[in-house]
Each structure stands twice: as C-alpha cells, then as structure tokens.
C-alpha cells in the first residue's frame, strides 16, 4: 500500500461505509486516535501526517466492528488486506519444556 492521500481516502471509505464518522481533531491522544463506539465516531490526531494517519487506520480498522456486507468490492479487498497485516504468521518456534533444577 502506498502512503498517499488516495490510500487514506480508501481506508476512510471502509469506515464511512460501516457508518463510522472520521474526524480530525487536536488533543492528547496516546495512540493517535480515539474511538467513540456508541456514536460510531473515530477521532484521529489532526497533527499526524498522511503516513501516520494511514498507519493509525491500519491499526484501528481490525479492532472495530465493520459490517463487511456494506462494503463495496474494492473496500472489501482493502479490508481483507488490512486484516492480513494484523494476523501474525504461524509460529515456527519449538516449545522446550522447562525443567526446574533443585539444589540437592
């Protein structure tokens, strides 16, 4: 995904098609955003640049209730792509059982 205004608008479209309102306001946001779920409002820090806004929406979108059926085909594809970024790949680590040593 390119970090430009068009990509930002596509991510905002996912939210608007799910009846969320995206607002840019200033404030003391710990993570760059605030979610008012009862009113379906997403508030982003207005001082973020385009790349910061895109990264914030990529982090936020998988956490909120998106009505997939209301999305256009293009938005569904982008939504799927955003969700794939969040899901960690299967672990290839091997679990080694811990054995506690006793002083005897």
C-alpha positions as CSV (number, residue, x, y, z in Angstrom):
1,X,0.0,0.0,0.0
2,X,1.3,3.4,-0.9
3,X,1.2,6.1,1.7
4,X,-0.6,8.8,-0.2
5,X,-3.9,10.8,0.1
6,X,-5.7,8.3,-2.2
7,X,-4.8,5.4,0.1
8,X,-6.0,7.4,3.1
9,X,-9.3,8.1,1.4
10,X,-9.8,4.4,0.7
11,X,-9.3,3.5,4.3
12,X,-11.6,6.2,5.4
13,X,-14.2,4.8,2.9
14,X,-14.2,1.5,4.8
15,X,-15.2,3.3,8.0
16,X,-17.8,5.5,6.3
17,X,-19.4,2.5,4.6
18,X,-19.8,1.0,8.0
19,X,-21.4,4.2,9.2
20,X,-18.4,5.5,11.2
21,X,-17.6,9.2,11.0
22,X,-13.9,10.1,10.8
23,X,-12.9,13.4,12.4
24,X,-9.5,15.0,12.7
25,X,-9.1,16.9,16.0
26,X,-6.3,18.0,18.2
27,X,-5.9,16.6,21.6
28,X,-3.8,14.5,23.9
29,X,-4.2,11.1,22.2
30,X,-1.9,8.4,23.5
31,X,-2.1,6.3,20.3
32,X,-3.1,9.0,17.7
33,X,-6.8,8.1,17.8
34,X,-9.9,7.9,20.0
35,X,-12.9,5.7,19.3
36,X,-16.4,6.7,20.5
37,X,-18.2,3.4,19.7
38,X,-21.6,4.3,20.9
39,X,-21.7,7.1,18.3
40,X,-19.5,5.4,15.7
41,X,-17.0,8.2,15.6
42,X,-13.3,7.8,15.0
43,X,-11.2,10.8,16.1
44,X,-7.7,11.0,14.8
45,X,-5.0,13.4,15.8
46,X,-5.0,16.1,13.2
47,X,-1.3,16.7,13.6
48,X,-0.5,13.3,12.1
49,X,0.9,13.4,8.6
50,X,-0.7,11.2,5.8
51,X,1.6,8.2,6.6
52,X,0.8,8.5,10.3
53,X,-3.0,8.7,9.5
54,X,-2.7,5.6,7.3
55,X,-0.8,3.6,9.8
56,X,-3.2,4.6,12.6
57,X,-6.2,3.5,10.5
58,X,-4.5,0.2,9.6
59,X,-4.0,-0.5,13.3
60,X,-7.5,0.7,14.2
61,X,-9.8,-0.9,11.5
62,X,-9.3,-4.6,12.6
63,X,-10.3,-3.5,16.2
64,X,-13.7,-2.1,15.3
65,X,-17.0,-3.7,14.2
66,X,-17.0,-3.4,10.4
67,X,-20.1,-4.5,8.5
68,X,-18.4,-6.4,5.7
69,X,-21.6,-6.7,3.7
70,X,-22.0,-3.0,3.4
71,X,-18.5,-2.5,1.9
72,X,-18.0,-2.1,-1.8
73,X,-16.0,-4.8,-3.6
74,X,-12.8,-2.5,-3.6
75,X,-13.3,-1.7,0.1
76,X,-13.7,-5.5,0.9
77,X,-10.4,-6.2,-0.8
78,X,-8.6,-3.5,1.1
79,X,-10.3,-4.6,4.4
80,X,-9.1,-8.1,3.8
81,X,-5.6,-6.8,3.1
82,X,-5.5,-4.7,6.2
83,X,-6.7,-7.7,8.3
84,X,-4.0,-9.9,6.8
85,X,-1.3,-7.5,8.0
86,X,-2.5,-7.8,11.6
87,X,-2.8,-11.6,11.9
88,X,0.6,-12.9,12.9
89,X,2.1,-15.7,10.8
90,X,2.1,-19.2,12.3
91,X,4.8,-19.7,14.8
92,X,7.7,-21.9,13.8
93,X,9.2,-21.8,17.3
94,X,9.7,-25.1,19.1
95,X,8.4,-25.2,22.7
96,X,11.0,-26.6,25.0
97,X,9.7,-27.8,28.4
98,X,11.1,-26.0,31.4
99,X,12.8,-28.2,34.0
100,X,13.4,-26.7,37.3
101,X,16.7,-27.5,38.9
102,X,16.8,-28.4,42.6
103,X,19.8,-28.0,44.8
104,X,20.3,-31.5,46.3
